[in-house]
Amino acid sequence: MPNKLHVKKGDTVIVINGKYKGKIGKVLTALPQDGKIVVQDVNIVTKHKKPTSSVQQGGLVKQESPIPSSKVMLWCDECKRPTRISKKILADGSKVRVCKHCGREFTD
């Protein structure tokens, strides 16, 4: 059975604990099998890359590294604060994620 995350690729999230606490960024990649996500400009690490045919010059490359999804909360742009989500069933039978505070619908 696959693991589920409370955030999806493209969501705006805020980091709620750790070195990058309070930083807001976009989810670049979701890794549900590990329970982790990659957030833009959060958890930057330096990697050593060898030169290859696609990367002509090797060297040090800075890139984002995954963080546990439990360390972030979904950011609501309408009420400007972190929020939990609830699910609402629409008339056509589809489910949509909704902000607990203001009722804004998050598109998937």
C-alpha positions in Angstrom: 0.0 0.0 0.0 1.5 3.4 -1.0 2.2 6.0 1.6 0.4 9.3 1.3 1.6 12.8 1.9 -0.4 15.8 3.0 1.3 18.0 0.4 1.7 17.6 -3.4 4.1 18.8 -6.0 3.5 22.5 -6.7 2.1 23.3 -3.3 3.4 26.3 -1.3 4.6 25.2 2.1 6.2 26.7 5.2 8.9 24.9 7.2 7.8 24.6 10.8 10.9 23.3 12.5 14.7 23.0 12.0 17.4 25.1 10.5 15.1 26.6 7.8 12.1 27.3 10.2 9.8 30.0 8.8 11.0 29.7 5.2 8.3 29.5 2.6 8.9 27.6 -0.7 7.3 25.6 -3.4 7.3 21.7 -3.4 9.5 20.6 -6.3 9.3 16.9 -5.7 7.3 14.6 -3.5 8.8 11.3 -2.5 5.9 9.4 -0.8 7.8 6.1 -0.5 10.3 7.8 1.8 7.9 10.3 3.4 10.0 13.2 2.2 9.7 16.2 -0.1 12.1 18.6 -1.8 11.3 22.3 -1.2 12.7 25.2 -3.3 15.6 27.0 -1.6 15.4 24.8 1.6 18.0 22.3 2.8 20.7 23.3 0.3 23.6 20.9 0.1 26.9 20.9 -1.9 27.4 17.9 -4.1 30.6 17.0 -6.0 29.8 16.3 -9.6 32.0 14.6 -12.2 32.1 15.9 -15.7 29.8 14.0 -18.0 28.5 14.4 -21.6 25.4 16.3 -20.3 27.4 18.4 -17.7 30.6 19.5 -19.5 32.3 20.9 -16.4 32.4 19.1 -13.1 32.8 20.7 -9.7 30.7 21.7 -6.7 27.0 22.0 -7.3 24.5 23.4 -4.8 21.1 21.7 -4.8 18.1 21.1 -2.6 18.0 17.9 -0.6 14.8 16.1 0.7 13.3 16.9 4.1 10.6 14.9 6.0 7.1 16.0 5.0 6.2 16.2 8.7 8.5 19.3 9.0 6.2 21.4 6.7 2.7 22.8 6.7 0.6 23.9 3.7 0.7 27.7 3.3 -2.6 29.4 2.4 -2.1 32.5 0.3 -5.6 33.8 1.1 -5.3 33.9 4.9 -1.5 34.2 4.9 -0.8 31.5 7.4 0.0 27.8 7.7 -3.0 25.6 7.6 -4.2 22.1 7.9 -6.5 20.8 5.2 -9.9 19.1 5.0 -11.5 17.3 2.1 -14.8 18.5 0.6 -16.8 16.4 -1.9 -18.1 18.4 -4.8 -21.4 17.9 -6.6 -19.8 15.9 -9.4 -18.3 13.5 -6.8 -14.7 14.7 -7.0 -12.8 15.5 -3.8 -11.0 18.9 -3.3 -8.6 20.0 -0.5 -9.9 23.0 1.6 -8.2 25.3 4.0 -9.4 24.8 7.6 -9.3 28.5 8.4 -10.8 30.4 5.4 -12.3 27.6 3.2 -10.1 28.3 0.1 -10.0 25.4 -2.2 -6.5 24.1 -3.2 -6.4 22.9 -6.9 -4.6 19.7 -7.6 
